[in-house]
Amino acid sequence: MRYIGQQPTAFEKDTFTGDGSTTTFDLTSEGLNARANDSLHLQIFVDNVRQEAGSGKSYEIGDNGSGVFNRITFDEAPGSGAVIYVINKIN
């Protein structure tokens, strides 16, 4: 099907489970504006509570060690059994 105007936005969802000690999680792909911790393009929820991006807040996005900005680092480890899901704008 062809579209008139702008192409629909595509999103990807990653899901993780907290263990009470792990603070880093890697997304499947790099977010559109992950380098800027842009909460409009990357939304992170822990037990259905939206988290705030940025230094000194809930989490930051950084390099996974190979030049790809897809690593979430929480300021505190999500609790054991906590459901973590990330909605990531990919186009």
Buried (B, 14 or more C-beta within 10 A) or exposed (E): EEEEEEEEEEEBEBEBEBEEEBEEBEBEEBBBBBEBBBBEBBBBBBEEEEBEBEEEEBBBBBEBEEEBBBBBEBEEBBEEEBEBBBBBBBE
